[in-house]
Amino acid sequence: MGDSAQCIGRSARSFGIHGLSVAVLARALAAVALALVAGAAAAVSKDAAPHGEPKAGEAIYARCLACHALAYDRTGPRHCGLIGRRAGSVKDFPYSAAMRRSKIVWGEKTLDRFLANPLEAVPGTSMGYAGIKDSKERADLIAYLRQADASTQCRK
């Protein structure tokens, strides 16, 4: 076939493909590759936050225990089933009006934003906590909460 410079002007027929030029095939292949990459990126970034370490997150969760528990309500609502749950939706828990109206569904991205600064993320929330400024700590905590859903405490 020769070097690549010689191939540029050849028709697709010389490569066994009838009716299409190499340029058309190259553009089509590039479009397919771009679509695959864009689709994969959208799937990954839909609700993604930095990946954390559940074990490190468990230690960070100790701070939350002043007001929260995994399996039962305290001053704050339970955390079992948190991922995928709509904010303000635990039955019989006395949420602030702001939290009930927020329309947030808890996922990695929404939790990351909320945990960084709860009072800014949901103005009027009754969660009077300054937040977790360190993004790695937030990622670790979120990883722990995701893993905790499979724990024996949460499966009761």
Secondary structure, DSSP 8 states (H G I E B T S, - for coil): ---HHHHTT-BGGGGT--S-BHHHHHHHHHHHHHHHHHHHHHHHHTT------HHHHHHHHHHHTTT--SSS-SSS---TT-TT-BTT-STT----HHHHHS--B-SHHHHHHHHH-HHHHSTT-S--------HHHHHHHHHHHHHHTTSTTT--
